[in-house]
Amino acid sequence: MDIQGLEERQRLLGCERRHFPTRGTRRVDPCRRVSRDETPFDGVLQGGVEDSPDGAMVLVRDDGWKEAKLTTISAVTSQPVTADRAKGRRVGERDVTLSRHSYQAGVWDADTLGRYQYAEALRRGLDLCQRLSVVNDGALWIERVTGTNFPEAVQVVDWTHASERVWDAGKAVFGEGTAATQRWVEGELDALWNGRVAAVIADVETRDLTKPSYPAPVRQTQGYVRHNQARMDYPTYRREGYPIGSGTVESGANTLVHHRLRRPGRGGIHAAANAMLAGLSELHSDRFPTLWRSLEATPA
């Protein structure tokens, strides 16, 4: 099979090119393998949908460590937490279930990932869904690309990443494993959970987190929380059943990217890595048999 052709994801997917309507400020010309009517999995997802982009480091032979970027699209359902599952859960938390995942991944820059994010979203029918949320770690490139592709989407900073930022700041100021750290972090997280982001920002601003000896994430805490304030409305997200975790894309990074491309001796050339990620994206999206049949039917 032609490696160069595989690197061009459109050929691997067996797509025929097609124009889609403009979303945001970008007009893209992605491809679509089949119509919605032909393959139910490619059809319209009902109700809520989540899209989660992220990055994962891989070793590219003769090019060093590079960030592979991927996006995961999932159907979302939610319901109140039942009594038997309430232990250890925060008040107001909901059981949110994500299913029917699909993926796109490659050793790409942010804008290239954006084109595939958009094409996969249209392939899954996100333009016809009732609502769309995008959960991520707050990276600026994700905010920019997603805002361009889907300006109407509800962007959410992943709760675990936000919590980790607070914990890192607390450990830096009050010390690792101290009671003072525990008290301060729990207070900040309670405020964050209940929507008092401004209070968290005000408290963080009173701490000297700019010391050169602190790790970069700690020094950036104030700017991180302030910049992402609008994406930390966790009471609203819980009430309306939006996901607040990006576990699907992080799991995808491990199973789709790291499992194959970070094992000992697995560093590959750029084209081969993208070809492998293209195939794995279809495999983990449960579309590989259809893809393979389309390739077999393609004249040499």
C-alpha positions in Angstrom: 0.0 0.0 0.0 1.4 3.4 -0.9 2.8 5.1 2.2 2.6 8.6 0.7 -1.0 8.0 -0.2 -1.7 6.8 3.4 -0.2 10.0 4.8 -2.8 11.9 2.8 -5.6 10.8 5.0 -8.2 11.3 2.4 -6.9 8.4 0.4 -6.7 6.1 3.4 -10.3 6.9 4.2 -11.3 6.3 0.6 -13.1 9.6 0.6 -14.5 11.6 -2.2 -14.1 15.3 -1.8 -17.0 17.5 -0.9 -17.7 21.1 0.2 -19.2 21.7 3.6 -20.9 24.9 4.8 -18.7 27.5 6.6 -18.3 27.1 10.3 -16.8 30.0 12.2 -14.4 31.9 10.0 -13.0 28.9 8.1 -14.2 27.3 4.9 -12.8 23.8 4.7 -13.0 21.3 1.9 -12.8 18.0 3.9 -13.8 14.6 2.5 -16.5 12.2 3.3 -16.3 8.5 2.6 -20.0 7.8 2.3 -23.3 9.5 2.8 -25.0 9.5 6.2 -27.7 7.2 4.9 -25.2 4.5 3.9 -23.5 4.0 7.2 -25.4 4.3 10.5 -22.2 5.0 12.5 -21.5 8.0 10.3 -25.1 9.2 10.8 -26.6 11.9 13.0 -25.9 11.6 16.7 -29.0 12.5 18.8 -28.9 14.8 21.9 -25.6 15.9 23.3 -22.2 15.4 21.7 -18.7 15.9 23.1 -15.6 16.7 21.2 -12.2 16.5 23.0 -8.9 17.4 21.3 -5.5 16.8 22.9 -1.9 16.1 22.2 0.4 13.2 22.9 4.2 13.0 22.4 5.7 10.4 20.1 9.2 9.7 18.8 9.6 10.3 15.1 12.7 8.8 13.6 15.2 11.4 12.4 12.9 14.1 13.7 12.9 13.7 17.5 9.9 13.9 19.8 6.8 15.5 18.2 3.3 16.1 19.4 0.7 13.9 17.8 -2.7 15.6 18.0 -6.0 13.8 18.1 -9.7 14.6 18.6 -12.4 12.3 20.0 -16.1 12.7 19.3 -18.6 10.9 21.5 -22.4 10.7 22.2 -23.3 12.1 25.6 -26.1 11.0 28.0 -26.5 12.0 31.6 -28.7 11.3 34.7 -28.7 12.2 38.4 -26.3 10.2 40.5 -28.2 7.3 42.2 -27.9 6.7 45.9 -25.7 3.6 45.5 -23.2 5.6 43.5 -23.2 8.8 45.6 -20.4 7.8 48.0 -17.3 10.0 47.4 -19.1 12.2 44.8 -19.6 15.9 45.1 -23.0 17.3 45.7 -24.8 18.0 42.4 -22.6 15.7 40.4 -24.3 13.8 37.6 -23.6 10.4 36.0 -22.5 11.3 32.5 -21.9 8.5 30.0 -20.0 8.9 26.8 -20.3 6.3 24.0 -19.9 5.7 20.3 -16.5 7.2 20.1 -14.7 8.1 16.9 -11.2 9.5 16.4 -8.8 11.3 14.1 -5.1 11.4 15.0 -1.9 12.4 13.3 1.5 14.1 13.7 0.0 17.4 12.8 0.2 21.1 13.7 -2.9 22.6 15.3 -4.5 23.9 12.1 -4.2 20.5 10.4 -5.8 18.9 13.4 -8.6 21.5 13.1 -9.4 20.5 9.6 -9.7 16.8 10.6 -11.7 17.8 13.7 -14.1 19.6 11.5 -14.4 16.9 8.9 -14.9 14.2 11.5 -17.6 16.3 13.2 -19.5 16.8 9.9 -19.1 13.1 9.2 -20.7 12.3 12.5 -23.5 14.8 11.9 -22.6 17.3 14.6 -24.0 20.2 12.6 -27.5 18.7 13.2 -27.1 17.8 16.9 -28.9 19.6 19.6 -25.8 20.7 21.5 -22.1 20.4 21.4 -19.5 20.6 24.2 -15.7 20.6 23.9 -13.8 19.5 27.0 -10.1 20.1 27.1 -7.1 21.0 29.3 -7.3 24.7 28.5 -4.5 24.7 25.9 -4.6 27.9 23.8 -4.3 26.0 20.5 -7.4 23.9 21.4 -9.4 27.0 22.3 -8.5 28.7 19.1 -9.1 25.8 16.7 -12.3 24.8 18.4 -13.6 28.4 18.5 -13.0 28.7 14.8 -14.6 25.4 13.9 -17.5 25.4 16.4 -18.1 28.9 17.8 -21.4 27.8 19.2 -19.9 24.9 21.2 -19.8 25.1 25.0 -16.1 24.9 25.9 -15.2 23.3 29.2 -11.9 23.1 31.0 -11.5 19.6 32.2 -12.1 19.4 36.0 -9.1 17.2 36.6 -6.7 19.6 34.9 -8.1 22.5 36.8 -7.8 20.6 40.0 -4.2 19.7 39.3 -3.4 23.4 38.8 -4.8 24.2 42.2 -3.0 21.3 43.9 0.3 22.3 42.3 -0.1 25.9 43.5 -1.0 24.7 47.0 2.0 22.4 47.2 4.3 25.2 46.1 3.0 27.7 48.6 2.3 25.5 51.6 4.5 22.5 51.1 4.1 18.9 49.9 1.7 16.8 52.0 1.0 19.5 54.7 -2.3 20.1 56.4 -2.2 23.7 55.3 -2.0 22.6 51.7 -5.0 20.2 52.1 -7.1 22.9 53.7 -6.3 25.6 51.1 -6.8 23.3 48.1 -10.1 21.9 49.4 -11.4 25.4 49.9 -10.3 26.5 46.4 -11.8 23.5 44.8 -15.1 23.9 46.7 -15.2 27.5 45.4 -14.4 26.4 41.9 -17.0 23.5 42.0 -19.7 25.9 43.1 -18.9 28.6 40.5 -17.0 31.1 42.6 -14.2 31.4 40.1 -13.7 35.1 40.8 -13.0 34.2 44.4 -10.4 31.7 43.4 -8.7 34.2 41.1 -8.7 36.8 43.9 -7.1 34.4 46.4 -4.6 33.1 43.9 -3.5 36.7 43.2 -2.6 37.1 46.9 -0.1 34.3 46.6 3.4 34.8 45.3 3.4 32.2 42.5 5.9 33.9 40.3 9.1 32.7 42.0 11.6 31.5 39.5 12.1 28.3 41.5 8.5 27.3 40.9 7.6 25.1 37.9 6.1 26.9 34.9 2.5 25.5 35.5 2.6 27.0 39.1 3.9 30.4 37.8 1.1 30.4 35.2 -1.7 29.5 37.6 -3.1 33.0 37.9 -3.2 33.6 34.2 -4.6 30.1 33.6 -7.6 30.5 35.9 -8.3 34.1 34.8 -8.1 33.3 31.1 -10.3 30.2 31.4 -12.8 31.7 33.8 -15.7 31.5 31.2 -14.9 27.9 30.7 -15.1 26.9 34.4 -18.8 27.3 35.0 -19.1 23.9 36.6 -22.5 24.4 38.3 -24.1 25.1 34.9 -22.3 22.2 33.2 -23.4 19.8 35.9 -27.0 21.0 35.9 -27.3 20.7 32.1 -25.5 17.4 31.9 -22.4 18.5 30.1 -19.2 16.4 30.6 -16.5 18.0 32.7 -13.8 15.4 32.1 -11.6 14.8 29.1 -11.0 11.1 29.8 -12.1 9.9 26.4 -9.4 11.7 24.5 -6.7 10.9 27.2 -7.7 7.3 26.9 -7.5 7.6 23.1 -4.0 9.1 23.4 -2.9 6.0 25.4 -4.7 3.3 23.4 -4.5 4.8 19.9 -1.2 6.7 20.0 1.1 5.7 22.8 0.3 1.9 22.7 1.7 1.7 19.2 4.1 4.6 18.8 5.7 4.8 22.3 6.7 1.2 22.8 10.5 0.4 22.8 11.9 0.6 19.3 8.6 1.9 17.8 9.8 5.3 16.5 8.9 5.6 12.9 9.3 8.0 10.0 6.8 10.8 9.8 4.8 9.4 6.8 4.6 5.9 8.4 3.5 7.3 11.7 0.7 9.2 10.1 -0.3 6.2 8.0 -0.4 4.1 11.2 -2.4 6.7 13.1 -4.9 7.0 10.2 -5.5 3.2 10.3 -5.7 3.1 14.1 -8.2 6.0 14.0 -10.5 4.0 11.8 -9.9 0.8 13.8 -10.8 2.4 17.1 -13.8 4.1 15.5 -15.2 0.7 14.5 -15.0 1.7 10.8 -12.0 -0.3 9.7 -13.9 -3.2 8.0 -15.8 -0.7 5.8 -12.6 1.2 5.1 -10.8 -2.0 4.1 -13.6 -3.1 1.7 -13.5 0.3 0.1 -9.7 0.0 -0.4 -10.1 -3.4 -1.9 -12.6 -2.1 -4.3 -10.4 0.9 -5.4 -8.6 0.3 -8.7 -4.8 0.1 -8.4 
